């Protein structure tokens, strides 16, 4: 999906505002210094007049303009050097009246020789992060901070025949494979297990990798998702257009993450809307990741056979085992390191 046309337009509008802001800065500097140093205004008038004369010659007498081009360049250079010396003489940088650019590489256009500038690439990534609802947390929760040492490596789970540490490392590989093949293989994941074993952490790891490669990712708790949908169904008329736009973005984003499924108030409305989202994204082959504390049986009991059959048919179940690792992470974070 990437950046949509409307989103791209919003980013380019920001570039327009940046150029206008920087032009105002230059205009204010010029006006103030022309009052302080009248000779600067005289020099600027000479520069403008010289440029006008050369442009007129090139238009009306192109052959003569070619012969005077070198003299024009020397004269213009002398005026610029005099202007710079005058600025420095009065305590200003010699480029103080040069055009102001937030990005000196692309001159605030977003492009260099027709190719996106690094600032445009960053602006698009920032836009995706902001819309993902994940801007801050991904600085702390990503594959660089993944650490399986928090998990027990002594007790083997009877169902999986793995220790919690072996299992979480296996799931990390599944996540990396999901990311690697994201653009060429449709897949969905459900992370399930007890509280505090790393379900949300793994969804954050995946989200960061995909956001950093320009994919649209939306992260919502189940409470946030159904709150949006409820406002769309029962909210005021003036909210309806905004909600429709937001809902459309949820449905068409490259990856939708619904965290803490099962914490919402379950009723006919939420079950109907969840079914709609699962089916709509499946039809479009758009990947979804769910995380939940519910077991297989609890998922079936809570959402019914129709939705549960979609879970088992469309999703890869990833069970996370072990104890709550959050107290251990907090303890290690506050334990001073020994200085030897």
C-alpha positions as CSV (number, residue, x, y, z in Angstrom):
1,X,0.0,0.0,0.0
2,X,2.7,2.5,1.0
3,X,1.9,6.2,1.1
4,X,-1.4,7.0,-0.5
5,X,-1.9,10.0,-2.9
6,X,-3.7,11.9,-0.1
7,X,-0.9,11.2,2.4
8,X,1.7,12.2,-0.2
9,X,-0.2,15.4,-0.8
10,X,-0.1,16.2,2.9
11,X,3.6,15.7,3.1
12,X,4.2,17.9,0.0
13,X,2.0,20.5,1.6
14,X,4.3,20.5,4.5
15,X,7.2,21.2,2.1
16,X,5.3,24.1,0.7
17,X,4.8,25.5,4.2
18,X,8.5,25.0,5.0
19,X,9.6,26.9,1.9
20,X,7.1,29.8,2.8
21,X,8.4,29.9,6.4
22,X,12.0,30.0,5.3
23,X,11.2,32.7,2.7
24,X,9.6,34.8,5.5
25,X,12.8,34.4,7.5
26,X,14.9,35.6,4.6
27,X,12.6,38.5,3.9
28,X,12.7,39.6,7.6
29,X,16.5,39.5,7.7
30,X,16.7,41.4,4.4
31,X,14.3,44.1,5.6
32,X,16.1,44.5,8.9
33,X,19.6,44.7,7.5
34,X,18.6,47.1,4.7
35,X,17.5,49.5,7.4
36,X,20.7,48.9,9.5
37,X,23.1,48.9,6.5
38,X,21.7,51.0,3.7
39,X,24.7,50.1,1.5
40,X,23.4,46.5,1.4
41,X,20.2,47.6,-0.2
42,X,22.2,49.6,-2.8
43,X,24.3,46.5,-3.6
44,X,21.2,44.4,-3.9
45,X,19.7,46.9,-6.3
46,X,22.9,46.7,-8.4
47,X,22.8,42.9,-8.4
48,X,19.1,42.9,-9.5
49,X,19.8,45.5,-12.2
50,X,22.8,43.5,-13.6
51,X,20.8,40.3,-13.7
52,X,18.0,42.1,-15.5
53,X,20.3,43.5,-18.1
54,X,22.0,40.2,-18.8
55,X,18.6,38.4,-19.1
56,X,17.4,41.2,-21.5
57,X,20.5,40.8,-23.6
58,X,20.1,37.0,-23.8
59,X,16.5,37.5,-24.9
60,X,17.0,40.3,-27.4
61,X,20.7,40.0,-28.4
62,X,21.8,36.4,-27.8
63,X,25.0,36.7,-29.8
64,X,26.1,39.8,-27.9
65,X,25.1,38.2,-24.6
66,X,27.5,35.3,-25.2
67,X,30.4,37.6,-25.6
68,X,29.6,39.5,-22.4
69,X,28.8,36.5,-20.3
70,X,32.3,36.3,-18.7
71,X,32.3,40.0,-17.9
72,X,28.9,39.7,-16.4
73,X,30.0,36.7,-14.2
74,X,33.0,38.7,-13.0
75,X,31.0,41.8,-12.2
76,X,28.3,39.7,-10.4
77,X,31.0,37.9,-8.4
78,X,32.5,41.2,-7.3
79,X,29.2,42.4,-6.1
80,X,28.5,39.3,-4.1
81,X,31.9,39.4,-2.5
82,X,31.4,43.0,-1.6
83,X,28.0,42.1,-0.1
84,X,29.6,39.3,2.0
85,X,32.4,41.5,3.2
86,X,29.9,44.1,4.3
87,X,27.9,41.5,6.3
88,X,31.0,40.2,8.0
89,X,32.2,43.8,8.8
90,X,28.9,44.3,10.7
91,X,29.2,41.0,12.6
92,X,26.9,38.8,10.4
93,X,27.8,35.5,8.7
94,X,28.6,36.1,5.0
95,X,25.8,33.8,4.0
96,X,23.2,35.5,6.3
97,X,21.2,36.8,3.3
98,X,21.5,33.6,1.3
99,X,18.3,31.5,0.8
100,X,17.3,29.6,3.9
101,X,16.8,25.9,3.5
102,X,15.7,23.3,6.1
103,X,17.2,20.7,3.9
104,X,20.2,22.1,2.0
105,X,20.5,19.0,-0.1
106,X,17.1,19.3,-2.0
107,X,16.4,23.0,-1.2
108,X,13.1,21.9,0.5
109,X,11.7,20.3,-2.6
110,X,11.9,16.7,-1.5
111,X,13.8,15.6,-4.6
112,X,17.3,15.6,-6.0
113,X,17.6,15.1,-9.7
114,X,14.1,13.6,-9.8
115,X,14.8,11.1,-7.0
116,X,13.4,11.3,-3.5
117,X,15.7,13.1,-1.0
118,X,16.6,11.5,2.3
119,X,14.4,14.1,4.0
120,X,11.4,13.0,2.0
121,X,12.1,9.3,2.8
122,X,12.2,10.2,6.5
123,X,9.1,12.3,6.2
124,X,7.2,9.4,4.7
125,X,8.6,7.0,7.4
126,X,7.6,9.5,10.1
127,X,4.1,9.7,8.6
128,X,3.8,6.0,8.6
129,X,5.0,5.8,12.2
130,X,2.5,8.4,13.4
131,X,-0.4,6.7,11.7
132,X,0.7,3.3,13.1
133,X,0.1,4.6,16.6
134,X,3.5,3.3,17.6
135,X,6.0,6.1,17.4
136,X,7.6,5.9,20.8
137,X,7.4,2.3,21.9
138,X,9.3,0.9,18.9
139,X,12.4,2.7,20.1
140,X,12.4,0.3,23.1
141,X,10.7,-2.8,21.7
142,X,12.3,-4.2,18.5
143,X,14.6,-7.0,17.4
144,X,17.7,-5.2,18.6
145,X,16.3,-5.3,22.2
146,X,15.0,-8.9,21.9
147,X,16.6,-11.1,24.6
148,X,15.6,-14.7,25.1
149,X,17.7,-14.8,28.3
150,X,14.6,-13.7,30.2
151,X,13.0,-17.1,29.5
152,X,13.4,-20.3,31.4
153,X,15.6,-22.9,29.7
154,X,15.1,-25.7,32.1
155,X,11.4,-26.7,32.1
156,X,10.1,-28.5,29.0
157,X,6.5,-27.8,28.0
158,X,4.6,-31.1,27.5
159,X,2.6,-29.9,24.5
160,X,5.4,-28.2,22.6
161,X,8.3,-30.4,23.8
162,X,10.3,-27.1,24.1
163,X,11.5,-24.9,26.9
164,X,10.2,-21.3,27.0
165,X,13.5,-20.1,25.8
166,X,13.7,-22.5,22.9
167,X,10.1,-21.6,22.0
168,X,10.6,-17.8,22.0
169,X,13.7,-18.2,19.8
170,X,11.6,-20.4,17.4
171,X,8.9,-17.7,17.3
172,X,11.5,-15.1,16.6
173,X,12.5,-17.0,13.5
174,X,8.8,-17.3,12.5
175,X,8.5,-13.5,12.8
176,X,11.7,-12.9,10.7
177,X,10.4,-15.3,8.1
178,X,7.0,-13.5,8.1
179,X,8.8,-10.2,7.5
180,X,11.1,-11.6,4.8
181,X,8.2,-13.0,2.7
182,X,5.7,-10.2,3.6
183,X,5.6,-8.9,0.0
184,X,5.3,-12.2,-1.7
185,X,3.4,-14.5,0.7
186,X,0.1,-13.8,2.4
187,X,0.1,-14.9,6.0
188,X,-1.6,-14.0,9.3
189,X,-0.4,-14.6,12.9
190,X,-2.1,-15.1,16.3
191,X,0.2,-14.8,19.3
192,X,-1.5,-16.4,22.3
193,X,-0.4,-17.2,25.8
194,X,-0.5,-15.9,29.4
195,X,0.1,-12.3,30.4
196,X,3.6,-10.8,30.2
197,X,5.3,-13.5,28.1
198,X,6.1,-11.2,25.1
199,X,3.1,-11.3,22.7
200,X,2.9,-7.6,22.3
201,X,6.7,-7.3,22.1
202,X,6.8,-9.6,19.1
203,X,4.1,-7.6,17.3
204,X,6.2,-4.4,17.9
205,X,9.3,-6.1,16.5
206,X,7.4,-7.0,13.3
207,X,5.8,-3.5,13.1
208,X,9.1,-1.7,13.2
209,X,10.7,-3.8,10.5
210,X,7.8,-3.3,8.1
211,X,7.5,0.4,8.9
212,X,11.2,0.9,8.3
213,X,10.7,-0.6,4.8
214,X,7.8,1.8,3.9
215,X,4.8,-0.4,4.7
216,X,1.7,0.9,6.2
217,X,1.1,-0.7,9.7
218,X,-1.7,0.1,12.1
219,X,-1.5,-1.0,15.7
220,X,-4.6,-0.9,17.9
221,X,-5.7,-2.6,21.0
222,X,-9.1,-4.4,20.6
223,X,-10.6,-1.7,22.9
224,X,-9.4,1.1,20.5
225,X,-10.5,-0.8,17.4
226,X,-14.1,-1.4,18.6
227,X,-14.3,2.1,20.0
228,X,-13.6,3.4,16.5
229,X,-16.1,1.1,14.9
230,X,-18.7,1.9,17.5
231,X,-18.4,5.6,16.8
232,X,-18.7,4.9,13.1
233,X,-21.9,3.0,13.7
234,X,-23.5,5.1,16.5
235,X,-21.6,8.4,16.5
236,X,-22.7,11.9,15.4
237,X,-23.1,12.7,11.7
238,X,-20.2,15.1,11.7
239,X,-17.9,12.3,12.9
240,X,-19.0,9.8,10.3
241,X,-16.7,11.0,7.4
242,X,-13.6,11.0,9.7
243,X,-14.5,7.5,11.0
244,X,-15.1,6.2,7.4
245,X,-11.7,7.5,6.4
246,X,-10.0,5.9,9.4
247,X,-11.9,2.6,9.0
248,X,-10.9,2.5,5.3
249,X,-7.3,3.0,6.3
250,X,-7.5,0.2,8.8
251,X,-9.0,-2.2,6.2
252,X,-6.4,-1.4,3.5
253,X,-3.2,-1.0,5.6
254,X,-0.5,-3.5,4.7
255,X,-0.5,-4.9,8.2
256,X,-3.2,-4.5,10.9
257,X,-2.2,-5.5,14.5
258,X,-5.0,-6.0,17.0
259,X,-3.6,-6.4,20.5
260,X,-5.2,-7.8,23.6
261,X,-8.1,-9.4,21.7
262,X,-10.7,-10.5,24.2
263,X,-10.4,-7.5,26.5
264,X,-13.3,-5.8,24.7
265,X,-16.9,-6.1,25.7
266,X,-18.1,-9.0,23.6
267,X,-21.6,-8.6,22.1
268,X,-23.3,-9.1,18.7
269,X,-21.8,-5.8,17.4
270,X,-18.2,-6.6,18.2
271,X,-18.4,-10.1,16.9
272,X,-20.0,-8.9,13.7
273,X,-17.4,-6.2,13.2
274,X,-14.5,-8.6,13.9
275,X,-15.9,-11.1,11.4
276,X,-16.2,-8.3,8.8
277,X,-12.6,-7.2,9.4
278,X,-11.2,-10.7,9.2
279,X,-13.1,-11.5,6.0
280,X,-12.4,-8.1,4.3
281,X,-8.7,-8.3,4.9
282,X,-8.6,-11.9,3.9
283,X,-10.3,-11.2,0.6
284,X,-7.8,-8.4,-0.1
285,X,-4.9,-10.7,1.1
286,X,-3.9,-8.1,3.7
287,X,-2.0,-9.5,6.6
288,X,-3.4,-9.2,10.2
289,X,-1.7,-10.1,13.5
290,X,-3.7,-10.8,16.6
291,X,-2.5,-11.2,20.2
292,X,-4.6,-12.6,23.0
293,X,-4.5,-14.1,26.5
294,X,-7.3,-16.5,25.5
295,X,-6.8,-20.2,24.9
296,X,-8.1,-22.1,21.9
297,X,-11.2,-23.1,23.8
298,X,-11.8,-19.6,25.1
299,X,-11.5,-18.2,21.6
300,X,-14.2,-20.6,20.4
301,X,-16.5,-19.9,23.4
302,X,-16.1,-16.2,23.1
303,X,-16.4,-15.6,19.3
304,X,-18.3,-18.7,18.1
305,X,-17.7,-21.3,15.5
306,X,-17.9,-18.9,12.5
307,X,-15.0,-16.6,13.6
308,X,-13.0,-19.5,15.2
309,X,-13.1,-21.3,11.9
310,X,-11.5,-18.2,10.2
311,X,-8.8,-18.2,12.9
312,X,-7.9,-21.8,12.3
313,X,-8.2,-21.5,8.5
314,X,-6.5,-18.1,7.9
315,X,-4.0,-17.7,10.8
316,X,-0.8,-19.3,12.0
317,X,-1.1,-19.9,15.7
318,X,2.0,-19.0,17.8
319,X,1.8,-20.1,21.4
320,X,4.1,-18.3,23.8
321,X,4.8,-20.2,27.0
322,X,6.5,-19.4,30.3
323,X,6.2,-17.0,33.2
324,X,5.6,-13.3,33.2
325,X,9.0,-11.8,32.3
326,X,8.1,-8.2,33.0
327,X,9.2,-8.2,36.7
328,X,12.6,-9.7,35.7
329,X,13.1,-7.1,32.9
330,X,12.2,-4.3,35.4
331,X,14.6,-5.7,38.0
332,X,17.5,-5.9,35.5
333,X,16.8,-2.4,34.3
334,X,17.2,-1.1,37.8
335,X,20.2,-3.3,38.8
336,X,23.4,-1.3,38.8
337,X,26.2,-2.8,36.6
338,X,29.3,-3.9,38.5
339,X,32.4,-1.7,37.8
340,X,35.5,-3.8,37.8
